[in-house]
């Protein structure tokens, strides 16, 4: 079940982008099909690989952003606590 939940989050984050990409892929696929029907499988596979790579990239960058955001929040909280303590001491 954990996997399913992760997928949900993933879709929430990249759903729009993936939809756009899918639309783009559909048009590309149609063109490829018209051009050469026998190589269509290979084309699809390659496109799939490219898509996967792009998704991975997006995921890693998002992770990085989240990490920095969390760190910033942490330091901010720490700072406010310190000042509060100082004023209490005085």
Secondary structure as a PSIPRED ss2 file (coil, helix, strand):
# PSIPRED VFORMAT (PSIPRED V4.0)

   1 X C   1.000  0.000  0.000
   2 X H   0.000  1.000  0.000
   3 X H   0.000  1.000  0.000
   4 X H   0.000  1.000  0.000
   5 X H   0.000  1.000  0.000
   6 X H   0.000  1.000  0.000
   7 X H   0.000  1.000  0.000
   8 X H   0.000  1.000  0.000
   9 X H   0.000  1.000  0.000
  10 X H   0.000  1.000  0.000
  11 X H   0.000  1.000  0.000
  12 X H   0.000  1.000  0.000
  13 X H   0.000  1.000  0.000
  14 X H   0.000  1.000  0.000
  15 X H   0.000  1.000  0.000
  16 X H   0.000  1.000  0.000
  17 X H   0.000  1.000  0.000
  18 X H   0.000  1.000  0.000
  19 X H   0.000  1.000  0.000
  20 X H   0.000  1.000  0.000
  21 X H   0.000  1.000  0.000
  22 X H   0.000  1.000  0.000
  23 X H   0.000  1.000  0.000
  24 X H   0.000  1.000  0.000
  25 X H   0.000  1.000  0.000
  26 X H   0.000  1.000  0.000
  27 X H   0.000  1.000  0.000
  28 X H   0.000  1.000  0.000
  29 X H   0.000  1.000  0.000
  30 X H   0.000  1.000  0.000
  31 X H   0.000  1.000  0.000
  32 X H   0.000  1.000  0.000
  33 X H   0.000  1.000  0.000
  34 X H   0.000  1.000  0.000
  35 X H   0.000  1.000  0.000
  36 X C   1.000  0.000  0.000
  37 X C   1.000  0.000  0.000
  38 X C   1.000  0.000  0.000
  39 X C   1.000  0.000  0.000
  40 X H   0.000  1.000  0.000
  41 X H   0.000  1.000  0.000
  42 X H   0.000  1.000  0.000
  43 X H   0.000  1.000  0.000
  44 X H   0.000  1.000  0.000
  45 X H   0.000  1.000  0.000
  46 X H   0.000  1.000  0.000
  47 X H   0.000  1.000  0.000
  48 X H   0.000  1.000  0.000
  49 X H   0.000  1.000  0.000
  50 X H   0.000  1.000  0.000
  51 X H   0.000  1.000  0.000
  52 X H   0.000  1.000  0.000
  53 X H   0.000  1.000  0.000
  54 X H   0.000  1.000  0.000
  55 X H   0.000  1.000  0.000
  56 X H   0.000  1.000  0.000
  57 X H   0.000  1.000  0.000
  58 X H   0.000  1.000  0.000
  59 X H   0.000  1.000  0.000
  60 X H   0.000  1.000  0.000
  61 X H   0.000  1.000  0.000
  62 X H   0.000  1.000  0.000
  63 X H   0.000  1.000  0.000
  64 X H   0.000  1.000  0.000
  65 X H   0.000  1.000  0.000
  66 X H   0.000  1.000  0.000
  67 X H   0.000  1.000  0.000
  68 X H   0.000  1.000  0.000
  69 X H   0.000  1.000  0.000
  70 X H   0.000  1.000  0.000
  71 X H   0.000  1.000  0.000
  72 X H   0.000  1.000  0.000
  73 X H   0.000  1.000  0.000
  74 X H   0.000  1.000  0.000
  75 X H   0.000  1.000  0.000
  76 X H   0.000  1.000  0.000
  77 X H   0.000  1.000  0.000
  78 X H   0.000  1.000  0.000
  79 X H   0.000  1.000  0.000
  80 X H   0.000  1.000  0.000
  81 X H   0.000  1.000  0.000
  82 X H   0.000  1.000  0.000
  83 X H   0.000  1.000  0.000
  84 X H   0.000  1.000  0.000
  85 X H   0.000  1.000  0.000
  86 X H   0.000  1.000  0.000
  87 X H   0.000  1.000  0.000
  88 X H   0.000  1.000  0.000
  89 X H   0.000  1.000  0.000
  90 X C   1.000  0.000  0.000
